[in-house]
Each structure stands twice: as structure tokens, then as C-alpha cells.
């Protein structure tokens, strides 16, 4: 036998003269696990919306925009369960994407005794920037829910919009997503503290100011954070310890060293800021960019306090990039906020303003807090937490200037421009309806001593700052 053949036989584990008697074990390789199928149903049971006007609400699958639509729970509403969508002349749209989808199922019917009508299913593959119709128009003829199915042949992430044609009403229920693999659906998470196995809040490394990516607003001019003014005249100098200006690229704030929290935070909001596909990061972290010797609030500094780490600039307003979203989780953007104040009242206003943007507007927002003494989930008034290092504000406020999308923003603000101002007590027994706390800009100026909207002509300020918005 030739040497080459002999070596081959040895490698194959065949025992012959001149080979080792030890055989070679062949270890089988497990085949890759095929993607698992999924089926996710949005049944609208977890949401509530009583008015037809445009708003964004949190549902089981994520956030949805409802325009000229509400969540119906009356006898004439066709529904499987206790609730369904009642759509009139507008649309309902996903504010999130889903991956791996192959089929979509929708239950639908006429509302009550309304006449027959028509609706369309639209699909977007670019995070809601553009839509194309999927399937043909659906004509509504009966009062009993029926199911239509739609095949999805595109790969990658998609989202959907259901658009009504005509003025009669329809009910929509049980939208079922079927596909394979990870659907990558992220449901909104309240700003509660993560804990380790001992129940103690976890500490993560701190971060400095994020890199200003292409999605960061310019420092000056249209869409800049401080276009409507610097309310307290904050400066980035150490002698201004309780009015210290910090530019975090995706928002700008006035920070108080003694209160260990922001006085106010200012930013601009348009559709490009929150229609991206970036998931909520939840990477709360201390800000390492404070002057030497200043106390750095840690990501676990609110643990056990009964207060949420309440965002000023919301995570939901910055999903254009990981840097943008992570910037909102710096602890210098947080304040101790009563859970119901944060998760209900303020979340409702934040969603409403994003809904205004989806209707063709842009918004300049300033949010802040003042006073000491709030009531969290533990009961009783607390003036501070974290061993007295972090002040608990008594009031939390916001001012939002709403403009149709365009250019030359300061010059476009007039006496008829809509300005929404609210001032809420920082208590856990708060009314979830933010409209109950609408005030005027001047009311907030009197409470804080700030000069809000200071870059606008005084004649314009004198009109819009004394008007109380209707909330509609």
C-alpha cells in the first residue's frame, strides 16, 4: 500500500497494520434552527381614546396614530371583546415597524346603521415616509365582523396604515400579524428603575455629550434647540452653577448644580426626529460632562424613591439614531416624577404633540420644573431623594409652539400661532388628561421668573403668551 493511501485510511479512522488502533469519532453538527413562526394580535383592548381628533396612543403592540378615529366600546360598535377602532374619514397608522411579516389579517364591519363605505390598506417600507396600497379597496357592507387577509411579499421591516374613504364609519378589530423570526416589536416601557438580582438598582457607566450625528439639529437657525430663546439666560460657565447651559446636541438645557437636575430643557420636533426605526435604548447613565466636583446623578439614584426617572426631552421624540435616543437617557435630562404624572398625563401630551407633527406641523418645545415637594407612589410629600442630593420638584411644565412645517420659523410665528402651555402638580393622584392643566405662557413665567419665547417680537409675545389653548 502506498504511503499516501495509508495516511488517508488512518485519517478516516480505519484500523490497518501500521495505523493507530484509536479510531476518530465523527461529531455530528446540529443543523441551524429554522426561524420560529409568530402570530401577534392587536385587539385594541388595552387602549382608550374617546374623541375623533388626531392623537397617538399606546396599545399592546406599540404606539398607533388615530386620526378621525377613536376606540369604540358602545353597543353599535362591531367588536370581538369590549373594544374596537371606529374610523370615520381619517386613518389609523402604526408608529413602529414589524419584521419577518408574511400575512396580515384584519377584522372589519360597518358601524351601526351607517351606509356602506370603503377603506384601503397601505404599507410603508421606509418607516412611514411613503406608503403604497396593499391589495384592493375593501367595501364595507355588513354589520358583523368579517376577516380579510393580505399577503406580504417584501422583506425587511414594514408598517401599515388603514385609510378611510368617504364619511360613513367602520369598525376595525383584531389586526393579526403572522410571520417568522423576530418581529422586533417594541412596546413602550415606563421609566421605572431596572434592578439586579438583589432588587437594588443597577449602576451603568456614565457618558459624556453624544456625538452630533447628521440627524442632530444645527446650533443656530431653523430647527435649533434655542430658536425660541434661552428662558433663563443660562451660560456654560462654572460661576452659573444653578443656571448652567449644556448642549447635548439633540437638546439643550439649563442645569442646576444644587438641585441635581434640569431647570428646563429645549428642543425642536419634526417627523425626522421620531419616525426612525431605532429601538428605545433604556441605557440610563450618569452624565460625565459636568464641571469637576459637581455631583453626578447615577442611573440608580432614584431607586426605591417612589418616583420615576422622568424624561424632559422624551425618548419617543428622538428615535432617528442610537446617539439621539441614548442622549435622552442621560440623568441630566431626568427629574423625579410621580409615576402617574410621567406615565399617563405627560405621556399623553408627548404623544399628542407627535401626532400634531404627523399632521404636517413642527413643534418647538420647552419643558421644565420648579419648586420642591412632590408625592410619588410611596405616599407622602418628598422634597428630595438620593440622600437629599436630588430635588423633587413640586410642579412640572411645558410650552409647545406649533407651526406648519416650513422655513423662516421665527418670522412665521404670529398672533394666531398655536401655543400649548401646561403646568402640572408633581403628584401621583394627578388627572391623566393633560388638558386639565392647560395654562398660559405668562402663568409659567410668573411661577418661574423666566422669559419664555424671548426671540419673538414683543408684540407677538404679548398676544400668544396670554392665550389659553383649547387642547383641540
Secondary structure per residue as TSV (DSSP state, phi and psi in degrees):
chain	resnum	aa	ss	phi	psi
A	1	X	-	360.0	136.2
A	2	X	-	-73.4	153.5
A	3	X	H	-59.4	-41.1
A	4	X	H	-60.5	-42.7
A	5	X	H	-68.0	-37.9
A	6	X	H	-62.2	-44.1
A	7	X	H	-63.3	-38.8
A	8	X	H	-62.6	-42.2
A	9	X	H	-65.9	-36.8
A	10	X	H	-65.5	-43.8
A	11	X	H	-61.3	-35.4
A	12	X	T	-77.3	-2.8
A	13	X	T	80.6	19.6
A	14	X	-	-93.7	124.2
A	15	X	-	-84.1	120.9
A	16	X	-	-139.1	172.2
A	17	X	T	-59.3	131.8
A	18	X	T	93.5	-8.4
A	19	X	S	-102.7	157.3
A	20	X	-	-66.9	144.6
A	21	X	S	-76.9	-7.7
A	22	X	-	-75.8	126.0
A	23	X	-	-88.6	156.4
A	24	X	-	-98.9	122.0
A	25	X	-	-79.5	132.0
A	26	X	-	-94.6	114.5
A	27	X	-	-89.9	120.6
A	28	X	-	-68.3	146.7
A	29	X	-	-103.6	124.6
A	30	X	-	-66.1	136.3
A	31	X	-	-67.9	152.4
A	32	X	-	-60.3	143.2
A	33	X	-	-72.2	124.3
A	34	X	-	-68.3	151.9
A	35	X	-	-58.6	137.7
A	36	X	-	-82.3	142.1
A	37	X	E	-73.3	152.7
A	38	X	E	-132.5	156.8
A	39	X	E	-141.6	116.3
A	40	X	E	-122.6	131.3
A	41	X	E	-116.0	128.0
A	42	X	E	-97.7	108.6
A	43	X	-	-103.5	-0.7
A	44	X	S	64.9	11.6
A	45	X	T	-75.1	-24.4
A	46	X	T	-89.3	-6.2
A	47	X	-	-104.9	166.3
A	48	X	-	-148.9	131.4
A	49	X	-	-158.2	112.7
A	50	X	-	-96.4	-11.8
A	51	X	S	-116.3	156.2
A	52	X	S	-77.4	-20.6
A	53	X	S	-61.5	154.3
A	54	X	-	-57.8	131.4
A	55	X	E	-159.5	161.0
A	56	X	E	-112.4	129.5
A	57	X	E	-126.5	152.3
A	58	X	E	-85.8	125.7
A	59	X	-	-120.1	-178.6
A	60	X	S	-61.2	-35.9
A	61	X	S	-88.2	-17.6
A	62	X	S	151.8	-161.9
A	63	X	E	-95.2	136.0
A	64	X	E	-123.2	142.0
A	65	X	E	-95.0	128.3
A	66	X	E	-118.3	114.4
A	67	X	E	-115.6	119.8
A	68	X	E	56.1	43.2
A	69	X	E	-149.8	154.4
A	70	X	E	-143.5	174.3
A	71	X	E	-94.8	112.2
A	72	X	E	-94.2	141.0
A	73	X	-	-140.8	24.7
A	74	X	S	-95.6	170.3
A	75	X	T	-58.5	-40.4
A	76	X	T	-71.3	-14.9
A	77	X	S	-72.9	123.0
A	78	X	-	-74.1	125.4
A	79	X	-	-156.7	154.5
A	80	X	S	-110.5	94.3
A	81	X	S	117.7	-141.2
A	82	X	S	-107.1	-13.0
A	83	X	-	-140.6	155.6
A	84	X	E	-157.2	168.6
A	85	X	E	-80.6	136.2
A	86	X	E	-111.9	111.8
A	87	X	E	-109.5	131.1
A	88	X	E	-103.6	-88.9
A	89	X	E	-118.2	4.5
A	90	X	E	-104.5	-126.4
A	91	X	E	-156.1	163.8
A	92	X	E	-122.8	141.4
A	93	X	E	-143.7	141.1
A	94	X	E	-73.4	136.1
A	95	X	S	-101.2	27.4
A	96	X	S	-151.0	165.1
A	97	X	-	-109.0	160.0
A	98	X	B	-131.6	141.4
A	99	X	-	-109.8	156.0
A	100	X	S	71.0	18.2
A	101	X	E	-77.6	139.1
A	102	X	E	-122.2	-29.9
A	103	X	E	-141.3	147.5
A	104	X	E	-130.0	133.8
A	105	X	E	-122.7	136.9
A	106	X	E	-133.3	127.5
A	107	X	E	-90.4	141.3
A	108	X	E	-157.1	158.1
A	109	X	E	-166.2	169.3
A	110	X	E	-69.4	154.2
A	111	X	-	-90.6	121.5
A	112	X	T	52.4	-129.7
A	113	X	T	-101.5	19.3
A	114	X	-	-62.2	155.2
A	115	X	-	-69.0	168.9
A	116	X	-	-59.7	150.9
A	117	X	E	-154.2	-177.7
A	118	X	E	-136.0	146.9
A	119	X	E	-142.0	164.5
A	120	X	E	-126.9	148.3
A	121	X	E	-102.5	123.3
A	122	X	E	-114.3	147.0
A	123	X	E	-126.3	142.1
A	124	X	E	-123.8	137.1
A	125	X	S	-110.3	5.5
A	126	X	S	-126.0	43.4
A	127	X	T	61.6	33.9
A	128	X	T	89.3	8.5
A	129	X	S	-75.7	-45.4
A	130	X	S	-131.5	154.0
A	131	X	-	-132.0	149.7
A	132	X	E	-129.0	151.2
A	133	X	E	-73.9	138.9
A	134	X	-	-110.5	120.3
A	135	X	S	78.0	-165.9
A	136	X	-	-105.9	171.2
A	137	X	-	-59.0	143.0
A	138	X	E	-105.4	123.3
A	139	X	E	-97.0	128.0
A	140	X	E	-94.5	119.6
A	141	X	-	-125.8	-19.2
A	142	X	-	-120.7	161.5
A	143	X	S	-93.7	-2.0
A	144	X	S	-104.7	137.1
A	145	X	-	-59.4	131.7
A	146	X	E	-124.4	163.8
A	147	X	E	-115.0	129.8
A	148	X	E	-112.7	146.0
A	149	X	E	-116.2	148.4
A	150	X	E	-133.8	125.6
A	151	X	E	-86.5	134.2
A	152	X	-	-109.8	118.5
A	153	X	-	-108.0	-9.5
A	154	X	-	-79.6	154.3
A	155	X	-	-99.9	163.6
A	156	X	S	91.4	-170.8
A	157	X	-	-84.7	143.8
A	158	X	B	-138.5	162.8
A	159	X	E	-143.5	164.8
A	160	X	E	-131.3	155.9
A	161	X	E	-135.3	134.8
A	162	X	E	-107.6	118.6
A	163	X	E	-113.9	129.5
A	164	X	E	-87.4	143.5
A	165	X	E	-118.0	127.3
A	166	X	S	92.8	175.8
A	167	X	S	-103.3	-9.6
A	168	X	S	-77.3	160.2
A	169	X	-	-100.5	150.7
A	170	X	E	-131.0	157.6
A	171	X	E	-108.2	140.7
A	172	X	E	-126.1	138.5
A	173	X	E	-152.3	162.5
A	174	X	E	44.8	65.3
A	175	X	E	-79.7	116.2
A	176	X	E	-108.3	125.7
A	177	X	E	-102.5	124.1
A	178	X	E	-124.5	135.2
A	179	X	E	-168.9	-162.4
A	180	X	E	-133.1	152.8
A	181	X	S	86.6	-157.5
A	182	X	-	-87.1	115.9
A	183	X	-	-70.6	-17.6
A	184	X	-	59.3	32.5
A	185	X	-	-82.9	128.4
A	186	X	-	-115.8	116.8
A	187	X	-	-87.2	142.1
A	188	X	-	-55.8	139.1
A	189	X	-	-116.3	127.1
A	190	X	-	-60.3	156.2
A	191	X	-	-80.6	62.1
A	192	X	-	-96.0	165.6
A	193	X	-	-85.6	127.2
A	194	X	-	-69.1	148.5
A	195	X	B	-128.3	158.9
A	196	X	-	-90.5	-170.2
A	197	X	T	-66.8	-17.3
A	198	X	T	-89.4	-5.5
A	199	X	S	87.7	3.1
A	200	X	-	-95.6	140.2
A	201	X	B	-58.1	142.7
A	202	X	-	-86.2	147.8
A	203	X	-	-104.8	130.2
A	204	X	-	-115.6	158.9
A	205	X	-	-59.6	147.5
A	206	X	-	-76.6	169.8
A	207	X	B	-139.5	156.2
A	208	X	-	-93.8	-165.8
A	209	X	S	-62.6	132.1
A	210	X	-	-66.7	160.0
A	211	X	-	-66.7	137.2
A	212	X	-	-81.6	99.5
A	213	X	-	-78.1	-177.8
A	214	X	T	-63.1	-20.5
A	215	X	T	-87.4	-4.1
A	216	X	S	-76.6	142.4
A	217	X	-	-69.6	158.1
A	218	X	-	-69.3	159.4
A	219	X	S	-72.4	-29.9
A	220	X	S	-131.1	161.2
A	221	X	S	84.0	-168.2
A	222	X	T	-50.5	139.3
A	223	X	T	73.8	0.5
A	224	X	-	-74.8	154.8
A	225	X	T	-58.7	-41.1
A	226	X	T	-105.5	26.4
A	227	X	T	-61.0	-32.5
A	228	X	T	-88.4	2.1
A	229	X	-	122.2	164.5
A	230	X	-	-106.6	96.1
A	231	X	T	-56.3	-32.9
A	232	X	T	-113.5	6.7
A	233	X	-	64.3	35.3
A	234	X	-	-62.7	147.6
A	235	X	B	-136.8	150.4
A	236	X	S	-86.7	62.2
A	237	X	S	-134.5	142.0
A	238	X	T	-64.1	-23.2
A	239	X	T	-73.0	-11.9
A	240	X	-	-101.4	56.0
A	241	X	T	-60.1	-31.8
A	242	X	T	-104.2	13.1
A	243	X	S	-152.2	54.3
A	244	X	E	-93.2	121.8
A	245	X	E	-81.5	127.8
A	246	X	E	-127.2	122.1
A	247	X	E	-97.8	106.6
A	248	X	-	-94.9	19.3
A	249	X	S	69.2	-40.2
A	250	X	S	-101.8	-2.9
A	251	X	-	-170.3	163.4
A	252	X	E	-129.3	144.1
A	253	X	E	-140.0	160.8
A	254	X	E	-104.9	123.1
A	255	X	E	-111.4	142.9
A	256	X	E	-108.3	118.5
A	257	X	T	-63.7	-42.8
A	258	X	T	-73.4	-30.1
A	259	X	T	-91.7	-12.8
A	260	X	T	54.7	47.1
A	261	X	E	-170.2	170.8
A	262	X	E	-76.6	142.2
A	263	X	E	-76.4	-45.0
A	264	X	E	-156.4	158.3
A	265	X	E	-133.4	137.9
A	266	X	E	-128.6	138.4
A	267	X	E	-159.2	167.5
A	268	X	E	-111.2	146.6
A	269	X	E	-131.1	122.3
A	270	X	-	-136.7	177.9
A	271	X	H	-62.2	-30.2
A	272	X	H	-66.5	-19.9
A	273	X	H	-77.1	-25.4
A	274	X	H	-134.7	7.8
A	275	X	S	-98.3	10.4
A	276	X	S	-76.2	171.2
A	277	X	-	-98.5	10.2
A	278	X	-	-68.8	131.1
A	279	X	-	-75.4	155.2
A	280	X	-	-58.5	127.4
A	281	X	-	-82.0	-37.3
A	282	X	-	54.6	30.2
A	283	X	-	-99.6	59.8
A	284	X	-	-52.1	137.2
A	285	X	B	-157.3	150.5
A	286	X	-	-65.0	150.1
A	287	X	B	-95.9	118.7
A	288	X	T	-89.2	3.1
A	289	X	T	-93.1	9.0
A	290	X	S	-74.4	155.2
A	291	X	-	-56.3	150.7
A	292	X	T	-55.4	133.4
A	293	X	T	94.4	-13.5
A	294	X	-	-78.5	145.4
A	295	X	-	-69.2	132.6
A	296	X	-	-101.6	115.0
A	297	X	-	-67.8	129.0
A	298	X	-	-91.1	166.9
A	299	X	T	-69.1	-16.9
A	300	X	T	-106.1	11.2
A	301	X	T	-68.1	-18.6
A	302	X	T	-94.5	-2.8
A	303	X	T	-57.7	132.6
A	304	X	T	73.8	7.6
A	305	X	S	-87.2	-18.5
A	306	X	S	85.2	5.4
A	307	X	E	-120.1	144.7
A	308	X	E	-78.3	156.7
A	309	X	E	-79.9	91.8
A	310	X	E	-85.1	120.0
A	311	X	E	-64.3	143.7
A	312	X	S	-85.8	-72.1
A	313	X	S	-76.4	115.5
A	314	X	-	-70.6	151.4
A	315	X	G	-56.6	-41.1
A	316	X	G	-66.0	-15.8
A	317	X	G	-87.8	-5.0
A	318	X	-	-138.6	78.4
A	319	X	-	-120.0	21.2
A	320	X	S	-79.0	-20.2
A	321	X	S	-162.3	164.2
A	322	X	H	-65.2	-37.4
A	323	X	H	-63.2	-42.1
A	324	X	H	-62.5	-47.2
A	325	X	H	-69.3	-41.3
A	326	X	H	-62.9	-31.6
A	327	X	H	-60.6	-31.4
A	328	X	T	-75.0	-12.3
A	329	X	T	-97.8	7.5
A	330	X	B	-68.6	139.6
A	331	X	G	-67.8	-17.3
A	332	X	G	-72.9	-7.7
A	333	X	G	-98.9	3.6
A	334	X	E	-107.4	156.5
A	335	X	E	-142.0	150.4
A	336	X	E	-68.0	110.6
A	337	X	E	-121.2	131.8
A	338	X	E	-54.4	134.2
A	339	X	H	-53.2	-45.7
A	340	X	H	-68.6	-30.9
A	341	X	I	-63.0	-46.5
A	342	X	I	-72.3	-51.9
A	343	X	I	-82.9	-17.7
A	344	X	I	-116.9	-68.0
A	345	X	I	-61.4	-52.5
A	346	X	I	-73.1	-35.6
A	347	X	H	-62.1	-37.1
A	348	X	H	-63.0	-42.4
A	349	X	H	-67.6	-41.6
A	350	X	H	-60.2	-44.5
A	351	X	H	-65.2	-38.1
A	352	X	H	-61.4	-44.4
A	353	X	H	-67.0	-37.5
A	354	X	H	-64.9	-34.7
A	355	X	H	-64.0	-36.3
A	356	X	H	-63.3	-37.4
A	357	X	H	-65.3	-42.1
A	358	X	H	-64.3	-17.8
A	359	X	T	-89.4	7.2
A	360	X	T	106.1	19.3
A	361	X	E	-114.6	169.6
A	362	X	E	-127.3	154.9
A	363	X	E	-134.4	134.5
A	364	X	E	-101.5	124.9
A	365	X	E	-123.7	135.5
A	366	X	E	-128.8	126.6
A	367	X	E	-127.5	143.7
A	368	X	E	-159.9	-174.3
A	369	X	E	-146.7	160.0
A	370	X	E	-152.4	169.0
A	371	X	S	76.7	-178.1
A	372	X	S	-138.9	136.7
A	373	X	-	114.2	98.6
A	374	X	E	-129.4	163.5
A	375	X	E	-116.8	114.0
A	376	X	-	-94.4	-158.7
A	377	X	T	-74.2	-15.6
A	378	X	T	-83.3	-10.3
A	379	X	-	83.1	155.9
A	380	X	S	80.7	153.8
A	381	X	E	-84.6	131.2
A	382	X	E	-118.0	130.1
A	383	X	S	-93.3	-18.0
A	384	X	E	-157.7	163.6
A	385	X	E	-135.4	-179.8
A	386	X	T	59.4	47.7
A	387	X	T	65.9	30.0
A	388	X	T	83.4	3.6
A	389	X	T	-82.4	-29.1
A	390	X	E	-114.7	121.3
A	391	X	E	-71.7	138.5
A	392	X	-	-99.3	113.4
A	393	X	-	-70.8	154.5
A	394	X	S	-87.7	-26.8
A	395	X	E	-137.7	147.1
A	396	X	E	-129.8	131.3
A	397	X	E	-131.6	163.7
A	398	X	E	-152.7	143.1
A	399	X	E	-126.1	129.5
A	400	X	E	-129.4	120.6
A	401	X	E	-97.8	118.0
A	402	X	E	-106.1	120.7
A	403	X	E	-126.1	145.2
A	404	X	E	-59.2	142.4
A	405	X	S	-55.5	132.0
A	406	X	-	177.9	-162.7
A	407	X	S	-122.5	169.1
A	408	X	-	61.1	53.2
A	409	X	H	-63.8	-43.0
A	410	X	H	-60.6	-43.1
A	411	X	H	-69.4	-18.5
A	412	X	H	-89.0	-9.7
A	413	X	-	-77.3	124.6
A	414	X	-	-130.5	-177.0
A	415	X	T	-65.5	-16.1
A	416	X	T	-99.2	-0.8
A	417	X	-	-65.1	138.8
A	418	X	E	-80.7	128.7
A	419	X	E	-129.2	121.6
A	420	X	E	-101.3	125.6
A	421	X	E	-129.3	130.3
A	422	X	E	-132.9	153.1
A	423	X	E	-139.7	113.0
A	424	X	E	-113.3	145.9
A	425	X	E	-72.3	144.4
A	426	X	-	-87.2	70.7
A	427	X	B	-130.2	155.4
A	428	X	T	-84.3	-12.2
A	429	X	T	-93.2	19.8
A	430	X	-	-66.3	150.3
A	431	X	-	-70.0	131.6
A	432	X	S	-68.2	-13.9
A	433	X	-	-87.2	107.7
A	434	X	G	-62.3	-22.6
A	435	X	G	-65.8	-19.4
A	436	X	G	-69.7	-12.0
A	437	X	G	-117.5	20.9
A	438	X	E	-69.1	132.4
A	439	X	E	-132.8	-168.9
A	440	X	-	-102.7	162.6
A	441	X	H	-60.7	-39.0
A	442	X	H	-63.3	-34.1
A	443	X	H	-59.6	-42.7
A	444	X	H	-70.6	-38.4
A	445	X	H	-60.7	-40.9
A	446	X	H	-65.5	-37.1
A	447	X	H	-74.2	-30.5
A	448	X	H	-106.5	-24.5
A	449	X	-	81.8	7.7
A	450	X	-	-84.9	160.6
A	451	X	-	-110.2	92.9
A	452	X	T	-82.6	150.4
A	453	X	T	56.7	38.1
A	454	X	T	-70.8	-17.1
A	455	X	T	-81.7	-10.1
A	456	X	S	-80.6	151.8
A	457	X	-	-54.5	140.9
A	458	X	H	-58.4	-34.2
A	459	X	H	-63.7	-34.7
A	460	X	H	-73.8	-43.7
A	461	X	H	-56.1	-42.2
A	462	X	H	-63.4	-19.6
A	463	X	H	-96.0	-53.7
A	464	X	H	-75.0	-21.0
A	465	X	T	-83.8	-8.3
A	466	X	S	-108.8	-1.3
A	467	X	-	-88.2	138.4
A	468	X	-	-100.3	120.8
A	469	X	-	-68.4	152.4
A	470	X	-	-81.2	-19.7
A	471	X	-	84.6	5.6
A	472	X	-	-103.0	360.0
